[in-house]
């Protein structure tokens, strides 16, 4: 796997491939250490904190722009001072390299360092 996932582009997943094994997901997680593996390694999640609602909303909009650009869409919940992003590949009901690429790109957004 690539040490610089953010330089990659998500490739369309049409299904028919196996999700990453838990061991492989853990290896990819080394490139996105602020994220957590959830659901026995079938989903990535990270909670971001902000000083107010406006910053959280701005962040969510920037995540949405990346998701549209990559053609890979996370589940996002947010409110006053927080946003939680959950990523997995729906077609395979688990994780794919695309999920880690998207997480890496989200990590590079301003405000994602907290």
C-alpha positions in Angstrom: 0.0 0.0 0.0 1.0 3.5 -0.6 2.4 5.7 2.1 0.9 8.7 0.3 -2.8 7.7 -0.1 -3.9 11.4 -0.6 -2.0 11.5 -3.9 -4.2 8.6 -5.3 -7.7 8.9 -6.8 -10.6 6.7 -5.8 -11.5 4.2 -8.5 -15.2 3.2 -9.0 -16.1 0.1 -7.2 -18.7 -1.9 -9.0 -18.9 -4.7 -6.4 -17.7 -8.2 -7.0 -14.5 -7.7 -5.0 -13.9 -8.8 -1.4 -13.6 -6.1 1.3 -10.2 -5.7 2.9 -9.4 -8.2 5.6 -9.1 -6.9 9.1 -5.3 -7.4 8.9 -5.1 -5.4 5.6 -7.4 -2.7 7.0 -5.1 -2.4 10.0 -2.1 -1.9 7.7 -3.9 0.8 5.8 -4.9 2.4 9.1 -1.2 3.1 9.7 -1.5 5.8 6.9 -4.6 7.3 8.5 -3.8 7.0 12.3 -6.4 9.5 13.5 -9.2 7.2 12.1 -10.7 4.2 13.9 -11.7 0.9 12.6 -15.3 0.1 13.5 -17.7 -2.8 13.0 -14.9 -5.5 13.0 -12.9 -3.6 10.4 -15.7 -2.9 8.0 -15.9 0.8 8.5 -13.6 3.8 9.2 -14.7 6.7 11.5 -13.3 9.9 12.8 -14.8 12.7 14.9 -13.6 16.2 14.3 -14.1 19.1 16.7 -14.6 22.8 16.0 -15.2 25.9 18.0 -18.7 26.4 16.7 -21.5 25.3 14.3 -20.3 27.5 11.4 -16.8 25.9 11.4 -18.4 22.4 11.5 -20.7 23.2 8.6 -17.8 24.7 6.6 -15.8 21.5 7.2 -18.7 19.3 6.2 -19.1 21.2 2.9 -15.4 20.8 2.1 -15.7 17.1 2.8 -18.7 17.0 0.5 -16.7 18.7 -2.2 -13.9 16.1 -1.9 -16.5 13.3 -1.9 -18.0 14.6 -5.1 -14.6 15.0 -6.8 -13.6 11.4 -5.8 -17.0 9.9 -6.5 -16.9 8.3 -3.1 -19.4 9.4 -0.5 -19.0 9.1 3.3 -21.8 9.3 5.9 -21.5 12.5 7.9 -23.3 13.7 11.0 -22.6 17.1 12.5 -23.8 19.7 14.9 -22.5 22.5 17.0 -18.7 22.1 17.3 -18.4 18.6 15.8 -18.5 16.5 12.7 -18.3 12.7 12.5 -17.3 11.1 9.2 -17.9 7.4 8.6 -16.4 5.8 5.5 -17.0 2.4 3.9 -17.7 1.0 0.5 -21.4 0.3 0.3 -21.2 -2.1 -2.7 -18.9 -4.5 -0.9 -20.2 -3.8 2.7 -16.7 -3.2 3.9 -13.5 -1.4 3.4 -11.6 -0.9 0.2 -8.5 1.1 -0.5 -10.8 4.0 -1.7 -12.0 4.4 1.9 -8.4 5.1 3.1 -7.7 7.4 0.1 -10.8 9.5 1.0 -9.9 9.5 4.7 -6.4 10.7 3.9 -7.7 13.5 1.7 -10.1 14.6 4.5 -7.2 14.6 6.9 -5.5 17.2 4.7 -8.3 19.7 5.0 -7.8 22.8 7.1 -9.3 22.2 10.5 -8.9 18.5 10.3 -5.8 18.5 12.5 -7.6 18.8 15.8 
